[in-house]
Amino acid sequence: MKTSSIQNSILGLLVIGMIGCVPTQTTAQQPAAPDPIAVAQQYIQVLNAGNLDRALAFYADDAIVHTPVGLFIGKAQIARWLASENQATRVTPRDWKMQGALVVSTGTVLLERFVKAGVGAVEFRSEYLVDRSGKIRFFGPVLTLTPEQQQKMREAQAGAPPAPAPSVNPIEVVKAYHETANTGDFEKTFAFFADDSGAFVMNGTLLLSGKKQIADLWLREDVKTTRVMPREYQANGNLVISMGKVSLERFRRIGVDPIAYRAQFVVENDKIRFFYPTLQFTPEQLEKIQAAQRTPANR
C-alpha cells in the first residue's frame, strides 16, 4: 500500500513545524529550485539515449538507488550499476506526478535481461527525490511483471545456480532490530546498520546516506520515543517487508496513535543496509493532523 499525496505533504509540513523553523532566504536572495519532474524527465531522456556518463551526472554524490537487482549508495556504486544494467534500457513513461516531496513516474521499461528472456516491456513505478540544486538523491524503481512474464523469467533462469543462502535469516535480523529499538538503546540499535547504509525516513522527506547521517539526523533522537508493533514480516531474498503499527512521539502529542506502517529493509551480511518506512494514516488521523497544522501552538 502506498501513502497518498496528501499524506506525504501533510507529514512533511508537520515534521518541519514540530522540529522548529528553518531559516530561509528571501525570494530575491534564493534562486528558484529546478522543477523536480522536469529533472526526472531529463534524466530519463539521457538514459534512453544511452549516455551513461551524463546520466550519472544527474545524481548527487551521496545519492541512493534501490532497484530490484540491488542497493547502490554513492556515485561510485551507482556508476557500476548504470554500466552493468542500463546499456540498453529504454523507458517509456506514461504518467508523472508529485507525491509529497517525491516525483512518481509510471510506465513501461525494456531491460536487457528481460529482452533476452523474451519478456519484453514490463510495467514500472519509480520514485525520485530531487534536491534544490536539481540533483537526484534517491531513485527507487519497482517492476511489476504479469504472470506470463514471471513464467518466462523462471524458464530463462532454470538451471542457474541458486543464490547463496544468507548466514542469518534476514527476517530474524529485522525482528531483532525492532526488539532492540523498542528498548530505546541507541548504541545497540545503531549497531544493526552497516557502515555504508542508508535510510529514507519521515515518509520520503529525509534521505540519510551513511551511518553518521543516520545517527546524527534521525536515529539518536528517534529511538528514544518510537515504539514499533510489528504484525507481519515477508522476505524476498535480502529484502524484508515489515507491516504493523508504530507509536511516534510527534504524532502522539496531537492524538494520532498508533499509526499503521509498511517498512522495507535491505539486509546484507547480517546488517541493515537500507531502511525505508512509510506511514499509512486513516482518514480520521489525517483530519487530526490537518487540525494541528491550522493551530499556531503546534507550529
C-alpha positions as a Markdown table, in Angstrom:
| # | Residue | x | y | z |
|---|---|---|---|---|
| 1 | Met | 0.0 | 0.0 | 0.0 |
| 2 | Lys | 1.3 | 3.4 | -0.9 |
| 3 | Thr | 0.8 | 6.7 | 1.0 |
| 4 | Ser | -1.2 | 9.3 | -0.8 |
| 5 | Ser | 0.0 | 12.7 | -1.9 |
| 6 | Ile | -1.9 | 14.4 | 0.9 |
| 7 | Gln | -0.4 | 12.1 | 3.4 |
| 8 | Asn | 3.2 | 12.8 | 2.3 |
| 9 | Ser | 2.7 | 16.6 | 2.0 |
| 10 | Ile | 0.9 | 16.9 | 5.4 |
| 11 | Leu | 3.6 | 14.8 | 7.1 |
| 12 | Gly | 6.3 | 16.9 | 5.5 |
| 13 | Leu | 4.8 | 20.1 | 6.8 |
| 14 | Leu | 4.1 | 18.6 | 10.2 |
| 15 | Val | 7.7 | 17.4 | 10.6 |
| 16 | Ile | 9.1 | 20.8 | 9.7 |
| 17 | Gly | 6.7 | 22.5 | 12.1 |
| 18 | Met | 7.5 | 20.2 | 15.0 |
| 19 | Ile | 11.3 | 20.4 | 14.8 |
| 20 | Gly | 11.3 | 24.2 | 14.6 |
| 21 | Cys | 11.5 | 26.9 | 12.0 |
| 22 | Val | 14.3 | 26.6 | 9.4 |
| 23 | Pro | 15.8 | 29.9 | 8.4 |
| 24 | Thr | 15.2 | 30.8 | 4.8 |
| 25 | Gln | 16.5 | 33.5 | 2.5 |
| 26 | Thr | 14.2 | 35.9 | 0.9 |
| 27 | Thr | 12.8 | 35.3 | -2.5 |
| 28 | Ala | 15.2 | 37.7 | -4.0 |
| 29 | Gln | 18.2 | 36.1 | -2.4 |
| 30 | Gln | 17.3 | 32.4 | -3.0 |
| 31 | Pro | 17.2 | 31.2 | -6.6 |
| 32 | Ala | 14.2 | 29.1 | -7.6 |
| 33 | Ala | 14.7 | 25.4 | -7.3 |
| 34 | Pro | 14.5 | 23.3 | -10.5 |
| 35 | Asp | 11.2 | 21.6 | -11.2 |
| 36 | Pro | 11.7 | 18.1 | -9.8 |
| 37 | Ile | 9.5 | 16.5 | -12.5 |
| 38 | Ala | 11.5 | 18.2 | -15.3 |
| 39 | Val | 14.8 | 17.0 | -13.8 |
| 40 | Ala | 13.5 | 13.4 | -13.7 |
| 41 | Gln | 12.2 | 13.6 | -17.2 |
| 42 | Gln | 15.5 | 14.9 | -18.5 |
| 43 | Tyr | 17.3 | 12.1 | -16.7 |
| 44 | Ile | 15.1 | 9.5 | -18.5 |
| 45 | Gln | 15.8 | 11.2 | -21.8 |
| 46 | Val | 19.5 | 11.0 | -21.3 |
| 47 | Leu | 19.3 | 7.4 | -20.0 |
| 48 | Asn | 17.3 | 6.4 | -23.1 |
| 49 | Ala | 19.9 | 7.9 | -25.3 |
| 50 | Gly | 22.5 | 5.6 | -23.8 |
| 51 | Asn | 24.7 | 8.4 | -22.4 |
| 52 | Leu | 25.6 | 6.8 | -19.1 |
| 53 | Asp | 28.2 | 9.5 | -18.1 |
| 54 | Arg | 25.6 | 12.2 | -18.5 |
| 55 | Ala | 23.0 | 10.1 | -16.6 |
| 56 | Leu | 25.5 | 9.7 | -13.7 |
| 57 | Ala | 25.9 | 13.5 | -13.6 |
| 58 | Phe | 22.2 | 13.8 | -12.6 |
| 59 | Tyr | 23.0 | 12.1 | -9.2 |
| 60 | Ala | 24.1 | 13.8 | -6.0 |
| 61 | Asp | 27.4 | 12.5 | -4.5 |
| 62 | Asp | 25.5 | 10.8 | -1.7 |
| 63 | Ala | 22.6 | 9.5 | -3.8 |
| 64 | Ile | 20.9 | 6.2 | -3.1 |
| 65 | Val | 19.5 | 3.9 | -5.8 |
| 66 | His | 17.3 | 1.0 | -4.7 |
| 67 | Thr | 16.4 | -1.3 | -7.6 |
| 68 | Pro | 15.1 | -4.9 | -7.9 |
| 69 | Val | 18.7 | -6.0 | -8.6 |
| 70 | Gly | 20.3 | -4.3 | -5.6 |
| 71 | Leu | 21.1 | -1.3 | -3.5 |
| 72 | Phe | 23.6 | 1.3 | -4.6 |
| 73 | Ile | 24.8 | 4.1 | -2.3 |
| 74 | Gly | 27.1 | 6.9 | -3.6 |
| 75 | Lys | 28.1 | 7.7 | -7.1 |
| 76 | Ala | 30.8 | 5.1 | -7.4 |
| 77 | Gln | 28.3 | 2.3 | -6.8 |
| 78 | Ile | 25.7 | 4.0 | -9.0 |
| 79 | Ala | 28.2 | 4.2 | -11.8 |
| 80 | Arg | 28.8 | 0.5 | -11.7 |
| 81 | Trp | 25.0 | -0.2 | -11.7 |
| 82 | Leu | 24.5 | 2.1 | -14.7 |
| 83 | Ala | 27.3 | 0.4 | -16.7 |
| 84 | Ser | 26.1 | -3.1 | -15.9 |
| 85 | Glu | 22.3 | -2.7 | -16.1 |
| 86 | Asn | 21.5 | 0.2 | -18.3 |
| 87 | Gln | 23.4 | -0.2 | -21.6 |
| 88 | Ala | 20.1 | -1.0 | -23.4 |
| 89 | Thr | 17.5 | 0.3 | -21.0 |
| 90 | Arg | 14.6 | 2.1 | -22.7 |
| 91 | Val | 12.0 | 3.7 | -20.5 |
| 92 | Thr | 8.5 | 4.8 | -21.8 |
| 93 | Pro | 6.9 | 6.9 | -19.1 |
| 94 | Arg | 3.1 | 7.2 | -19.0 |
| 95 | Asp | 2.5 | 9.5 | -16.1 |
| 96 | Trp | 4.4 | 12.0 | -13.9 |
| 97 | Lys | 3.2 | 13.5 | -10.6 |
| 98 | Met | 4.4 | 14.9 | -7.3 |
| 99 | Gln | 3.6 | 12.8 | -4.2 |
| 100 | Gly | 4.7 | 15.0 | -1.3 |
| 101 | Ala | 8.4 | 15.5 | -1.8 |
| 102 | Leu | 8.7 | 12.7 | -4.3 |
| 103 | Val | 8.4 | 12.5 | -8.1 |
| 104 | Val | 6.4 | 9.4 | -9.0 |
| 105 | Ser | 6.5 | 8.1 | -12.6 |
| 106 | Thr | 4.7 | 5.1 | -14.1 |
| 107 | Gly | 5.0 | 3.4 | -17.5 |
| 108 | Thr | 6.9 | 0.6 | -19.1 |
| 109 | Val | 10.6 | -0.3 | -19.4 |
| 110 | Leu | 12.7 | -2.5 | -21.7 |
| 111 | Leu | 15.6 | -4.1 | -19.8 |
| 112 | Glu | 18.3 | -6.2 | -21.5 |
| 113 | Arg | 17.9 | -9.2 | -19.1 |
| 114 | Phe | 14.1 | -9.2 | -19.8 |
| 115 | Val | 14.5 | -8.9 | -23.5 |
| 116 | Lys | 16.9 | -11.9 | -23.6 |
| 117 | Ala | 14.3 | -13.9 | -21.7 |
| 118 | Gly | 11.6 | -13.0 | -24.3 |
| 119 | Val | 9.7 | -10.9 | -21.7 |
| 120 | Gly | 9.7 | -7.5 | -23.5 |
| 121 | Ala | 8.5 | -4.3 | -21.8 |
| 122 | Val | 7.4 | -4.5 | -18.1 |
| 123 | Glu | 5.4 | -2.1 | -16.0 |
| 124 | Phe | 7.2 | 0.1 | -13.5 |
| 125 | Arg | 6.6 | 2.6 | -10.8 |
| 126 | Ser | 9.6 | 4.9 | -9.9 |
| 127 | Glu | 10.2 | 7.3 | -7.1 |
| 128 | Tyr | 12.7 | 10.2 | -7.3 |
| 129 | Leu | 13.8 | 12.6 | -4.6 |
| 130 | Val | 15.3 | 15.7 | -6.3 |
| 131 | Asp | 17.2 | 18.3 | -4.2 |
| 132 | Arg | 17.1 | 22.1 | -4.5 |
| 133 | Ser | 20.2 | 22.0 | -6.7 |
| 134 | Gly | 18.5 | 19.8 | -9.2 |
| 135 | Lys | 20.3 | 16.6 | -8.3 |
| 136 | Ile | 18.7 | 13.2 | -7.8 |
| 137 | Arg | 19.3 | 12.0 | -4.3 |
| 138 | Phe | 17.0 | 8.9 | -4.4 |
| 139 | Phe | 15.8 | 6.7 | -7.2 |
| 140 | Gly | 13.6 | 3.7 | -6.5 |
| 141 | Pro | 12.0 | 1.8 | -9.3 |
| 142 | Val | 9.6 | -1.1 | -8.7 |
| 143 | Leu | 8.8 | -3.5 | -11.6 |
| 144 | Thr | 5.6 | -5.4 | -12.0 |
| 145 | Leu | 5.6 | -8.5 | -14.2 |
| 146 | Thr | 2.5 | -10.2 | -15.4 |
| 147 | Pro | 2.1 | -13.9 | -14.5 |
| 148 | Glu | 3.1 | -14.8 | -18.1 |
| 149 | Gln | 6.2 | -12.6 | -17.8 |
| 150 | Gln | 7.1 | -14.2 | -14.5 |
| 151 | Gln | 6.9 | -17.6 | -16.0 |
| 152 | Lys | 9.2 | -16.7 | -18.9 |
| 153 | Met | 11.7 | -15.3 | -16.4 |
| 154 | Arg | 11.6 | -18.6 | -14.3 |
| 155 | Glu | 12.1 | -20.6 | -17.5 |
| 156 | Ala | 15.0 | -18.4 | -18.5 |
| 157 | Gln | 16.6 | -18.8 | -15.1 |
| 158 | Ala | 16.1 | -22.6 | -14.9 |
| 159 | Gly | 19.4 | -24.3 | -14.3 |
| 160 | Ala | 21.1 | -21.2 | -13.0 |
| 161 | Pro | 23.0 | -21.8 | -9.6 |
| 162 | Pro | 20.9 | -20.7 | -6.7 |
| 163 | Ala | 21.8 | -17.5 | -4.8 |
| 164 | Pro | 23.9 | -18.3 | -1.7 |
| 165 | Ala | 21.8 | -18.5 | 1.4 |
| 166 | Pro | 22.4 | -15.8 | 4.0 |
| 167 | Ser | 24.2 | -16.9 | 7.1 |
| 168 | Val | 21.3 | -15.5 | 9.2 |
| 169 | Asn | 17.6 | -15.3 | 8.2 |
| 170 | Pro | 17.1 | -11.6 | 7.2 |
| 171 | Ile | 13.7 | -11.6 | 8.9 |
| 172 | Glu | 15.4 | -12.5 | 12.2 |
| 173 | Val | 17.7 | -9.6 | 11.8 |
| 174 | Val | 14.8 | -7.2 | 11.3 |
| 175 | Lys | 12.9 | -8.7 | 14.3 |
| 176 | Ala | 16.0 | -8.3 | 16.5 |
| 177 | Tyr | 16.3 | -4.7 | 15.3 |
| 178 | His | 12.7 | -3.9 | 16.2 |
| 179 | Glu | 13.1 | -5.6 | 19.7 |
| 180 | Thr | 16.3 | -3.6 | 20.3 |
| 181 | Ala | 14.9 | -0.3 | 19.0 |
| 182 | Asn | 11.9 | -0.7 | 21.3 |
| 183 | Thr | 14.2 | -0.6 | 24.3 |
| 184 | Gly | 15.3 | 2.9 | 23.4 |
| 185 | Asp | 19.0 | 1.9 | 23.5 |
| 186 | Phe | 20.7 | 4.0 | 20.8 |
| 187 | Glu | 24.1 | 2.3 | 20.7 |
| 188 | Lys | 22.7 | -1.3 | 20.4 |
| 189 | Thr | 20.1 | -0.2 | 17.8 |
| 190 | Phe | 22.7 | 1.8 | 15.8 |
| 191 | Ala | 24.9 | -1.3 | 15.7 |
| 192 | Phe | 22.4 | -3.0 | 13.3 |
| 193 | Phe | 23.3 | -0.6 | 10.5 |
| 194 | Ala | 26.1 | -1.3 | 8.0 |
| 195 | Asp | 28.8 | 1.3 | 7.7 |
| 196 | Asp | 27.6 | 2.1 | 4.1 |
| 197 | Ser | 23.9 | 2.0 | 5.0 |
| 198 | Gly | 21.2 | 4.4 | 4.1 |
| 199 | Ala | 17.7 | 5.3 | 5.3 |
| 200 | Phe | 14.7 | 7.1 | 3.8 |
| 201 | Val | 12.6 | 8.3 | 6.7 |
| 202 | Met | 9.9 | 10.8 | 7.6 |
| 203 | Asn | 7.6 | 9.5 | 4.8 |
| 204 | Gly | 10.0 | 10.2 | 2.0 |
| 205 | Thr | 11.1 | 13.7 | 3.3 |
| 206 | Leu | 14.5 | 12.8 | 4.9 |
| 207 | Leu | 17.1 | 10.8 | 3.0 |
| 208 | Leu | 20.2 | 9.7 | 5.0 |
| 209 | Ser | 23.3 | 8.4 | 3.4 |
| 210 | Gly | 25.9 | 6.7 | 5.7 |
| 211 | Lys | 25.9 | 5.8 | 9.4 |
| 212 | Lys | 26.8 | 9.3 | 10.5 |
| 213 | Gln | 23.8 | 10.9 | 9.0 |
| 214 | Ile | 21.6 | 8.1 | 10.2 |
| 215 | Ala | 22.8 | 8.7 | 13.8 |
| 216 | Asp | 23.0 | 12.4 | 13.9 |
| 217 | Leu | 20.0 | 13.5 | 11.8 |
| 218 | Trp | 17.5 | 10.8 | 12.9 |
| 219 | Leu | 18.1 | 7.7 | 15.0 |
| 220 | Arg | 19.8 | 9.2 | 18.1 |
| 221 | Glu | 16.6 | 11.1 | 19.0 |
| 222 | Asp | 14.0 | 9.0 | 17.2 |
| 223 | Val | 14.9 | 5.7 | 19.0 |
| 224 | Lys | 14.1 | 7.3 | 22.4 |
| 225 | Thr | 10.4 | 7.5 | 21.9 |
| 226 | Thr | 9.5 | 5.4 | 18.8 |
| 227 | Arg | 7.8 | 2.1 | 19.6 |
| 228 | Val | 7.0 | -0.4 | 16.9 |
| 229 | Met | 4.4 | -3.1 | 17.0 |
| 230 | Pro | 5.1 | -5.5 | 14.0 |
| 231 | Arg | 2.3 | -7.7 | 12.8 |
| 232 | Glu | 3.8 | -9.4 | 9.7 |
| 233 | Tyr | 7.1 | -10.0 | 8.0 |
| 234 | Gln | 7.8 | -11.1 | 4.4 |
| 235 | Ala | 11.1 | -11.8 | 2.7 |
| 236 | Asn | 12.2 | -11.9 | -0.9 |
| 237 | Gly | 15.8 | -12.6 | -0.9 |
| 238 | Asn | 17.5 | -10.0 | 1.2 |
| 239 | Leu | 14.5 | -7.6 | 1.0 |
| 240 | Val | 12.3 | -7.7 | 4.1 |
| 241 | Ile | 8.9 | -6.1 | 4.3 |
| 242 | Ser | 7.5 | -5.4 | 7.8 |
| 243 | Met | 4.0 | -4.3 | 8.5 |
| 244 | Gly | 2.2 | -3.3 | 11.7 |
| 245 | Lys | 1.7 | -0.3 | 13.8 |
| 246 | Val | 4.1 | 2.3 | 15.3 |
| 247 | Ser | 3.8 | 4.9 | 18.0 |
| 248 | Leu | 5.7 | 8.2 | 17.3 |
| 249 | Glu | 6.0 | 11.0 | 19.8 |
| 250 | Arg | 5.5 | 13.8 | 17.3 |
| 251 | Phe | 2.1 | 12.3 | 16.5 |
| 252 | Arg | 1.2 | 11.2 | 20.0 |
| 253 | Arg | 1.2 | 14.8 | 21.0 |
| 254 | Ile | -1.7 | 15.5 | 18.7 |
| 255 | Gly | -3.7 | 12.4 | 19.5 |
| 256 | Val | -2.6 | 10.4 | 16.4 |
| 257 | Asp | -1.5 | 7.0 | 17.8 |
| 258 | Pro | -0.8 | 4.3 | 16.8 |
| 259 | Ile | -0.2 | 4.5 | 13.1 |
| 260 | Ala | -0.1 | 1.7 | 10.5 |
| 261 | Tyr | 3.2 | 1.4 | 8.7 |
| 262 | Arg | 4.9 | -0.6 | 6.0 |
| 263 | Ala | 8.7 | -0.7 | 6.1 |
| 264 | Gln | 11.3 | -2.0 | 3.6 |
| 265 | Phe | 14.7 | -3.3 | 4.9 |
| 266 | Val | 17.6 | -4.5 | 2.8 |
| 267 | Val | 19.7 | -6.9 | 4.8 |
| 268 | Glu | 23.3 | -7.7 | 3.7 |
| 269 | Asn | 25.9 | -9.7 | 5.7 |
| 270 | Asp | 23.5 | -9.7 | 8.7 |
| 271 | Lys | 23.4 | -5.9 | 8.8 |
| 272 | Ile | 20.7 | -3.4 | 7.6 |
| 273 | Arg | 21.9 | -1.5 | 4.6 |
| 274 | Phe | 18.7 | 0.3 | 3.8 |
| 275 | Phe | 15.6 | 1.2 | 5.8 |
| 276 | Tyr | 12.5 | 2.8 | 4.1 |
| 277 | Pro | 9.4 | 3.1 | 6.3 |
| 278 | Thr | 6.1 | 4.7 | 5.2 |
| 279 | Leu | 3.2 | 5.6 | 7.4 |
| 280 | Gln | -0.4 | 4.9 | 6.4 |
| 281 | Phe | -2.8 | 7.3 | 8.1 |
| 282 | Thr | -6.6 | 6.7 | 8.5 |
| 283 | Pro | -8.9 | 9.5 | 7.3 |
| 284 | Glu | -9.6 | 10.4 | 11.0 |
| 285 | Gln | -5.8 | 10.6 | 11.7 |
| 286 | Leu | -5.4 | 12.9 | 8.7 |
| 287 | Glu | -8.1 | 15.2 | 10.0 |
| 288 | Lys | -6.3 | 15.5 | 13.3 |
| 289 | Ile | -3.0 | 16.3 | 11.5 |
| 290 | Gln | -4.7 | 18.9 | 9.4 |
| 291 | Ala | -6.3 | 20.4 | 12.5 |
| 292 | Ala | -2.9 | 20.5 | 14.2 |
| 293 | Gln | -1.4 | 22.3 | 11.2 |
| 294 | Arg | -4.1 | 25.0 | 11.5 |
| 295 | Thr | -3.3 | 25.5 | 15.2 |
| 296 | Pro | -0.4 | 28.1 | 15.8 |
| 297 | Ala | 0.6 | 26.3 | 19.0 |
| 298 | Asn | 1.7 | 23.3 | 17.0 |
| 299 | Arg | 3.8 | 25.2 | 14.5 |
